[in-house]
Amino acid sequence: MLRFLFRLLATVALSVATIMAVLDATRSVASSRLVLTPLAASWEAVAPDSFAATGAFIRDKAPDMLWDPVALWLLALPGFVVFLALAFLLYAIGYNRKRRRIGFVTEN
């Protein structure tokens, strides 16, 4: 059941990454130059209240080294790259490592 949940979340993250990549591709074609929208800009456009609340929470509760180098670097990356990496990570966690045997098992 837990493996299914991770795979479902990976599918959702991959869907979001695809939508964000298509939006960036559309903006790139329209402006005739490469446009990569940072995660912070996309998040702030979709849900500005949660963006501000999450930033305040991380600055107040987390260590300083988590906000400045880590969170700001992550928010500066293109959104589709972040969600693509998240999808890969969630799928890797939910991956079934068992090998299924094909054919018949014979007893000697």
C-alpha positions in Angstrom: 0.0 0.0 0.0 2.8 2.4 0.8 4.5 1.6 -2.4 1.3 2.5 -4.3 1.2 5.8 -2.5 4.7 6.7 -3.5 4.0 5.8 -7.1 0.8 7.8 -7.1 2.7 10.8 -5.8 5.4 10.3 -8.4 2.7 10.3 -11.1 1.2 13.6 -9.8 4.7 15.2 -9.6 5.4 14.0 -13.1 2.1 15.5 -14.3 3.0 18.9 -12.7 6.5 18.8 -14.2 5.0 18.2 -17.6 2.5 21.0 -17.3 5.2 23.4 -16.1 7.5 22.3 -19.0 4.7 22.9 -21.5 4.1 26.3 -20.1 7.8 27.2 -20.3 8.0 25.8 -23.9 4.9 27.9 -24.9 6.4 31.1 -23.4 9.7 30.3 -25.1 8.1 30.0 -28.5 6.1 33.1 -28.0 9.1 35.2 -27.0 11.6 33.6 -29.4 14.0 33.0 -26.6 14.5 30.4 -23.9 12.2 31.1 -20.9 12.6 29.0 -17.7 10.3 30.0 -14.9 11.7 29.6 -11.4 9.8 27.6 -8.9 9.4 30.6 -6.7 7.7 32.6 -9.5 5.3 29.8 -10.3 4.4 29.0 -6.7 3.9 32.7 -5.9 1.6 33.1 -9.0 -0.5 30.0 -8.1 -0.7 30.3 -4.3 0.9 33.5 -2.9 -0.5 33.0 0.7 1.0 29.5 1.0 4.3 30.7 -0.5 4.6 33.5 2.1 3.5 31.3 4.9 6.0 28.5 4.0 8.8 31.1 3.7 8.0 32.6 7.0 7.8 29.1 8.6 11.2 28.0 7.3 12.9 31.3 8.3 11.4 31.1 11.8 11.6 27.4 12.7 14.4 25.9 10.6 18.1 26.6 11.0 19.5 29.5 9.1 21.6 27.3 6.8 18.4 25.7 5.5 16.8 28.9 4.2 19.7 30.8 2.7 21.7 28.3 0.7 19.2 25.4 0.3 15.7 26.8 0.0 16.7 29.9 -2.1 18.7 27.7 -4.4 15.8 25.2 -4.8 13.3 28.1 -5.4 15.6 29.5 -8.1 15.6 26.3 -10.2 13.1 25.9 -13.0 9.9 24.5 -11.6 9.7 21.5 -14.0 13.2 20.4 -13.0 12.3 20.4 -9.3 9.1 18.4 -9.9 10.8 16.0 -12.3 13.5 15.3 -9.7 10.8 14.8 -7.1 8.9 12.4 -9.3 12.1 10.4 -9.9 12.8 10.3 -6.2 9.3 9.2 -5.2 9.2 6.6 -8.0 12.6 5.2 -6.8 11.2 4.9 -3.2 8.1 3.1 -4.4 9.9 0.8 -6.9 9.3 -2.9 -6.5 12.7 -4.6 -6.3 11.4 -8.1 -6.5 12.1 -10.0 -9.7 9.2 -12.0 -11.1 10.1 -15.4 -12.5 8.6 -16.2 -15.9 7.9 -19.7 -16.7 7.4 -22.9 -14.7 9.3 -24.0 -11.7 10.4 -27.6 -11.9 11.3 -29.7 -9.0 14.2 -32.2 -9.2 
